[in-house]
Amino acid sequence: MGVRIAGTGSHLPARIVTNDQLATWVDTSDEWIVQRTGIQSRHLLEASEIPSDMGVDAGKKALEAAHVLPEQVDLLLVATNFPDLICPGTAPFVADGLGLDSAPFFDLKAGCSGFVYGVAVANGLIESGLFPRILVIGIEALSRVTDWSDRRTCVLFGDGAGAALLEKATGPSAILGSALYGDASKSMFLNLPAGGTRLPASAETVAQGAHFLKMEGSGVFRNAAPMMETATLAALADAGLTLADVDWIIPHQANQRIIGALVRKLDVSADRVIVNLDRVANTSTASIPIALDEEIRSGKIQPGDVIVMTAFGAGVTYGAIVVRI
Ligand SMILES: CC(C)(COP(=O)(O)OP(=O)(O)OC[C@H]1O[C@@H](n2cnc3c(N)ncnc32)[C@H](O)[C@@H]1OP(=O)(O)O)[C@@H](O)C(=O)NCCC(=O)NCCS
């Protein structure tokens, strides 16, 4: 029968920072940010807040929506690029907050494609019979790795978490197809140089700002739309469907101009593309599940709708999944 998304949830920090507020921190303007990215505001964690708590809240909401108890979860898969702690990551803190009993958990690091990768991997694990119910959560606290004095990157990002509970399908609602890719020749497009084992954190790395996210913005920009186009068409072919069968496309929320380029390449109506980056900016692994959850809860996405979710990100990774809700 396959595998379905039985429930979703999301969490955005309460603090909202507008472009005008950002313009008091760095040399930028609301006009530049809106024209170049489409972003108007973002939600950012307070210094006292813990990133994994966003995932706990999103996960609780997904379990409630799926009518699944924490002790019924067989595996927790947390997609994140910047864990609470380098070791043991983020998943154990989410498992503890959700009260997952003794279910296994692990972090999955696949750039901003992490949620798409996570759902595709979970789909295979459920189909194999190994884990009947898997909670996939994308959690990202990009504000904690952003250089707030670098206007080229700091205007792009926000914090948040989004979750989906996957289980065996009992009706038409199901994951219909997927396609995952990598291009390691572009591995330094997005990177955080220090704090890993190649360059451990030191007074020098901190002085150099090497503990902040670095980005080759134009390289990412040029490749993003073609990659999502390739993945979307391949996932649809895997599902035996065409774009005409699709009700909604949820692309990774990085930049309105990248989404516009994807819309033109696929030759679809922009009305069928879900966008929330104006309010939440780029939340990396959390971007697609937040948008999915918001529009399921708003009623825009209805049971039976076919959705393509497609992402690209650090690695570089890219991919797409096709789901009937
Ligand atoms: C980052 C990005 C918005 C930059 O847009 P762009 O149109 O390529 O702009 P450029 O980098 O060419 O910069 C143009 C000018 O604006 C300036 N600029 C950059 N950021 C600015 C900001 N926030 N405010 C004002 N000016 C800014 C630059 O310094 C540059 O000035 P210069 O010509 O005097 O040197 C764009 O490259 C992008 O979105 N890339 C993808 C990023 C992404 O999605 N990352 C996450 C992937 S998961």
The ligand as an ORCA input file, in Angstrom:
! r2SCAN-3c Opt
* xyz 0 1
  C      22.768     36.415     -2.157
  C      22.002     36.959     -3.358
  C      20.621     37.458     -2.898
  C      22.777     38.115     -3.918
  O      22.045     38.702     -4.987
  P      22.782     39.273     -6.275
  O      21.751     39.921     -7.094
  O      23.554     38.128     -6.855
  O      23.722     40.369     -5.658
  P      25.329     40.426     -5.733
  O      25.883     39.357     -4.840
  O      25.717     40.427     -7.180
  O      25.595     41.831     -5.101
  C      25.240     43.009     -5.788
  C      25.634     44.167     -4.926
  O      24.765     44.235     -3.787
  C      25.536     44.328     -2.610
  N      24.823     43.642     -1.545
  C      24.911     42.341     -1.181
  N      24.077     42.103     -0.146
  C      23.462     43.278      0.123
  C      22.489     43.656      1.069
  N      21.970     42.794      1.972
  N      22.067     44.921      1.063
  C      22.544     45.835      0.190
  N      23.479     45.522     -0.729
  C      23.919     44.255     -0.757
  C      26.833     43.664     -2.941
  O      27.862     44.100     -2.064
  C      27.044     44.096     -4.361
  O      27.579     45.395     -4.358
  P      28.807     45.763     -5.315
  O      28.280     45.532     -6.717
  O      29.055     47.184     -4.972
  O      29.900     44.829     -4.929
  C      21.843     35.877     -4.452
  O      23.092     35.566     -5.004
  C      21.244     34.623     -3.908
  O      20.110     34.601     -3.480
  N      21.980     33.496     -3.957
  C      21.505     32.250     -3.435
  C      21.667     32.229     -1.965
  C      20.986     31.056     -1.328
  O      19.911     30.699     -1.710
  N      21.611     30.462     -0.310
  C      21.078     29.413      0.434
  C      21.022     28.164     -0.370
  S      20.238     26.872      0.497
*
